[in-house]
Amino acid sequence: MPTSTDDGGVSSPEARPDPAFALLEIYDAALPQVYGYLLARCGSRVQAEELTSETFLAAVQSARTSGGPVSPAWLIGIARHKLVDHWRRREREERGLRLIHDEPPVEDPWDVEIDAMQARQVLESLGAHHRCALTLRYLDGLPVPEVAHLLGRTVHATEALLVRARTAFRRAWTGGCDD
């Protein structure tokens, strides 16, 4: 039977706990992973700390709205999105500054940089399970057993996922053409 609260609202004796509390259970283990992931990619301790904070705030909000499972791999995915948002923001700011100073945009002559951008775009186009597996294995350099642990899969299932993810990446890279 519902009971009244001090603020005039009605609460249930079977009140559900906040789903964001699941984050507390993995916070100590996940914090260094998220921070390390971001630091390795942005190169600035201050920026990595800010992005780590944004990641956990977004995770709390997401946990409350979606109520889905909370894991370190899920947090790394959120961190990755926060990092991409940071890069986009920074590029917009730099583009605006170039326009203010009437400087033509600097062309990047290096094929490596262009390939890295294309690789990021291709990775973005993949499904979340493929993107997460490839990121953990090849960008973060984790061994397959650790990737399997983070994804909550067996090593064999993770190896199969990585084969499918590499195939999907290769198809997206070549525009769907099989060589």
Residue pairs with C-beta under 8 A, 6 or more apart in sequence:
1 13
2 10
2 11
2 12
2 13
3 10
3 11
3 12
3 13
4 10
4 11
5 11
18 64
19 63
19 64
19 67
19 70
20 59
20 60
20 63
20 64
22 63
22 69
22 70
23 30
23 56
23 59
23 60
23 63
23 70
25 70
26 70
26 71
26 72
26 75
27 56
29 72
30 72
30 75
31 52
31 56
33 72
33 75
33 76
34 52
34 55
34 56
34 72
34 75
34 76
34 79
35 48
35 49
35 52
37 76
37 79
37 80
37 140
38 47
38 48
38 51
38 52
38 55
38 79
38 82
38 83
39 45
39 48
40 140
41 83
42 48
42 51
42 83
42 86
47 86
51 79
51 82
51 83
51 86
52 79
54 82
55 75
55 78
55 79
55 82
56 75
58 78
58 81
58 82
59 70
59 74
59 75
59 78
62 68
62 78
63 70
68 74
71 150
71 152
72 150
73 132
73 136
73 150
73 151
73 152
76 132
76 135
76 136
76 140
76 150
77 128
77 131
77 132
80 135
84 120
84 124
95 105
98 104
98 105
98 106
108 114
118 173
119 173
122 169
122 172
122 173
123 131
123 134
123 135
123 169
124 131
125 172
126 134
126 165
126 168
126 169
126 172
127 168
129 151
129 161
129 165
130 161
130 164
130 165
130 168
130 169
131 165
132 151
133 147
133 151
133 158
133 161
133 162
133 165
134 162
134 165
134 166
134 169
136 142
136 146
136 147
136 150
136 151
137 144
137 147
137 162
142 150
144 155
144 158
144 159
144 162
145 155
147 158
147 162
148 154
148 155
148 157
148 158
151 158
151 161
153 161
171 178
